[in-house]
Amino acid sequence: MSSKTPLLALLACCVSSMVWAQSPFDGTWKLNTAKSNLAGDTMTIEDAGNGMLKYTDSDESFSFKTDGTPVKTPLGQDRAYTKNADGSYTSTVKVRGTLVRTNTWKVAADGNTITIESKGTKPNGDTFDDFTTLTRIAPGSGILGGWKSTEVKLSSPNTLGIKTDGDDVTLTISAIKATCQAKWDGKDHACSGPTVPDGLTVALTKTGPTTYKMVRKLKDKTLDIIRYRVAKDGQALYAKGTDGEGKEPFTEVFDKQG
């Protein structure tokens, strides 16, 4: 009796298993806001003189007027701020002429909190109505001073799509029609989409069988560093991140869909 046939069958079985074995990262993952901690971002708004205010956070700094005059930010957005008669502020955010969101800023009567309501329509047609609450951490009057976000409520969390093929990795956020074609090589790879800023890149490094690291940059400025881990049962994706300077930690939990 020849031993070739059983050997070929065994090889075929092994090859088939290798072809069909799915990476633990692959799938569609939806952000679970109840299990995530998205607060902790800080910002300052200062009087810059000549009717200008200066906004600064961990990613960018720019000055603006509150009469609706648009300003180009370092992140490639066009922002316009208007002070309303009731003391609130309305700001719009556009990318390449497309309106991304409209924000309404309201300072509490005691001057110690700001609520920002953010409304808009995503490129896929989904609408959102989000709320962020910030608490004063540095003195100032009205909107001026230092602020830290203490609560973030998202009405329509995005889903993250991950598909791997060897060293090739495709990341997608379907709601905003964003795509990144990358590799597990730790090098910067460009992302694209109608509202994705020009020059946005991601660098991916696989750090273990079920873990990887992502560094997001915009024109060589590091925006954030995030480490991902797939749960043992494969049904959750955990993320721990910081801003580009290793500060302002946040956590995200994604549930696998389907």
N, C-alpha and C positions, 0 to 999 in steps of 0.2 A: 504494500500500500504506500503510495507516494505521500511524502510530507509536504509537497509544494502547495497543494490546494488549501489545506488548513492554514499554512503560513500566509498565503496570499489573502485569504479571508480575514486573518487577523490584522494584516497590514491595512486592508481596505477599511476595516472597522476603525482602526486608529486614525487613519486619514480623515474618514468621515466625521469622527468626533472632533478632530481639530478644526475642520471646516465649519462645523455647525456650532462649536462652542462659542457662546456669546460673552463678550466682555461684561464684567459686573457693572461697568459705567454706562453701558448702552441702555437707552430707553428714553421715555418722556417723564420728566420730574416736575411736579408742581410745588411751588413754595407754600409751606404750611406756616401762615403768619402766627397762629396761636402758639406754635412751638419755637418760633424764631425770636431773636432779640435784635431788632433793626434800629433801635434808638442809640444815642450816644454821640452823634455828630455834633461838632461845635462850630460856631461862626461868630464873627464880630461885625458890627456895623458902626462906623465912625463918621463924624462930621469932617468932610474933606475940604471945606471952605468953598466959597464962590457958588453956593447953592448945590454943591455936590455931596453925595454920601459915598463911603467906601465900604465895600463888602469883602470879607476875607473868610475863607474856610480852608480845609486841608488841601483842597485841589486847586484853588484859584483865588485871585484877588483882582478887583476892578472897581472903578468909580462910576457913578451914575447920577443922573438927575431924576427928580420925582415928578416930572411934567410929561412923561410918556415918550421922551426921546430915547430911541433904541441905542444900545451899546453892544459892541462885539466883545464877548468874554474870551479869556484864554482857552476855554474848552470848546470854542468854535460856535457858541450859541449867540443868538441875537435876543437880548433881554430888554424889556421896557418896563419902567416902574411909574405908577401914577399914584399920587396921594389923593385920597378921596376926602370929601367934605366932612365925613364923620370921623376922620383920623385914621381910618384903615388904609391899606395900600393894595393896589392891584398890579400884578406883574404878569407879563406874557413871556413865554420861552419859545423861540423858533429855531429850527435847524434847516439851513438852506431854503428859507422861505416857508417851510411847513410849520404850522402851529403845533407845538408839542403839548403844552399845557397852559392853563390860566390859573394863577395863584391869587388867593385873597388872604392878606395878612391882617390879623386883628390882635391888638395889644389889649390885655385885660385891664380893667379899671385900676387895679393895684400896681400895674406896670411890671409885674414879675413874671408873666407868661405871655407867649405869643402862640396863637393858633393859626396854622396855614392850611387852608383848604385848597386842594389842587384838583382841577377838573380838566378833562380832555377826552379825545378820541384817539385810540391807537391806530396804527396803520392798517390793521385787519378789520377795523370797524367797531371794536369793543370800546365801550365808554368806561370811564373811571371817575371816582369821586373820593379822593384820599384826604386824610387829615394827619397833620403832624403838630404835636405840642412841644414847645420849647420853653425851658425855664431859665431865668436870668442867672448868670454866673459871674457877671462883672457889671459894675454900676453904669448907669446911663439914664437918659430921659426918653420916654416913648420907645421907639424902635431902636434907638442907639444903645450900645453896650455889648456885652458878651452873652451868648446864648448856647444852651445845650439841649438837644432833643431828648425828651423823656418818654414819648409815646408816638408810635407810628401805626396808623390804621390804613390798610390797603383794601380797597373795595373789589379789585379785580387782579389778584396776584398772577404773575406771569408763569409760564412753564418753560423749562429748559430741556432742549432735546440734545442728546449726546449719541453719536454714532461713530464707532471706531472700526478701522480696517488696518490691522497691523499697527504701524506707527502713525497712520493718518487719523485725524480726529476732526469731526464736523460738529460744531456747536451751533444750535439754532434757538432763537426766541421767536416763535411763530407770530405772537401777537404784535410785535413791532417789526416783523419781517427782517430780523437781523441774522446774519450768518458769519461764522468764523471758520475758515478752512485752516487747520493747524496741524501740528505734529507733536509727538511726545519727545521733543528735542530741546526744550527750554529756550527756544528762539522766538523772537517776536513775529507774529503772523497777523496780517491785517483783517479787520472785520468790516462788514459792509451792511448797508440797510438805509432806508429812506430818512431815518432820523438818527442814524449812528454818526457821531462826529468824525470828520476827516482826520485820519492819523491814529484812530483807536486800534490798538493791537492787544493780543493775548499771547502769553508764553506759557506752555504747559510742560510739566515735568512729572512723569509717573514716579511715585515715591514708594510704591509697594503694590502688591496684587490688587488691593482694593482702595488705594489712596493715590491722590495726585495733588499737585500744587499749581495754582494759576496766578500769574502776575499780569494785571491790566495796566496798560500805559496809554498815554495820549501824547504823541509827538515827543517821546523819550521821557516824559514825566510819569513816574509811577503813581497810579491812582489808588490801587489797593493790591493786597497780597492775601490770597485765600487758599486754605488747605481743605481738601475734600476727602471724605471717607464714606464708603458704602457700608451700610449695616450688614451684620452677619446674615440676616435673612434676605438681603438684597432688595428690601422694600423701602428703604429710606436712604437719603443722601445727606450727610451732615457736613456743614461748612463752618469753619472758623476763620475770620478774616480781620485785617486791620487796614488802616489807610497806608499810604505809601511810605510813611515814616515809622510804621510799626505801632501807631497809636490808634485811639478810637476803635476798640475791638467790637466786633459784632458776630452774631451767630445766625445761621440760616439752616432750616430743616426742609428738605424736599421729600414729598411722598411720590413713590413710583406709580405711574398711571397704567391701567390696562393689565 
